[in-house]
Amino acid sequence: MADTKVIAVLGATGAQGGGLVRAISADTGGGFTARAITRDPSSDAANALATLPNVEVVQADLEDPASIEAAFTGAYGAFCVTFFWVDFSPATEMRHAETMAHAAKASGVQHVIWSTLEDTRKFIPLDDDRMPTLQDNYKVPHFDGKEDADAAFRSAGVPTTFLRTAFYWENLIYFGLGPQRGEDGVLAITYPMGSSRLPGIGVDDIGKIALGVFKRGSEFIGETIAVSGENLTGAQMAEKLGKALGEEVRYNDVDPDVYRGFGFPGADEVGNMFQFKRDFEAQYAGARDRSFALSLDPDLQDFDAWLAANASRIPLGE
């Protein structure tokens, strides 16, 4: 391990970070080791990572900047990600991004990948009433705040690749966006997407893509890249889900206002997100090219392949 390059991975027990840690571990002889950063190294998820080859688990907390700088020290690269859904706060994301950027600069990290997203306000301004403004300053806070935070890495002078991801297919398992059984007994997915395509990807492929970026050295430093496993309409997703689950799955298209009124925590945020992806499909889906993602991850799964491995994990809501 002494001759390998260390990649410090934030969010190591989460979706994207965990995918990268597993990708590095599986890439025996690839020249990298993973430093999995977690607030709680005694957790079950952290203990599971600690059993993997080419992985060390270290404790650090984004609320403790000195611990992040220590965790980055000696690392060649760092994968930086935030988790909006803890407190629904773009301000927290910005503060954490500044902590990561400053730590990367201070510790001499040679390549950062920052997981980011578009600023939807460039497409639909705050005074445009086609979509409600949230938290006074955002249309889709978990998108807009991340592009705001891009500036933290640029201002710090950190060599950064800005990686824009897509809808996690794991949201069908963990985020309540999978099929629900209607009163007629038929399963359905319900999104306010019309006939627009929804770019999606498996989280393990995000990790493999990030590893592919690190392997390409400085090629993508300073660049913004966007990736997808496959871009599908809601109807196409429902058809593929039905085949994988062995029963009919319908696609229910609803108006974004209806979706925002569903009442679950963050429904307005998620409704705005879907509306942005629906209304600006050409820009959003058009930027996410599967062939480019394949160049970084030759084993990139499409939705059928992801379903073959994961359909049994999708809870079928009643």
Secondary structure, 3 states (H helix, E strand, C coil): CCCCEEEEECCCCCHHHHHHHHHHHHCCCCCEEEEEEECCCCCHHHHHHHCCCCEEEEECCCCCHHHHHHHHCCCCEEEECCCHHHCCCHHHHHHHHHHHHHHHHHHCCCEEEEEECCCHHHCCCCCCCCCCCECCCECCHHHHHHHHHHHHHHHHCCCEEEEECCEECCHHHHCCCCCEECCCCCEEEEECCCCCEEEEECHHHHHHHHHHHHHCCCCCCCCEEECCCEEEEHHHHHHHHHHHHCCCEEEEECCHHHHHCCCCCCHHHHHHHHHHHHHCHHHHCCCCCHHHHHHHCCCCCCHHHHHHHHHHHCCCEC
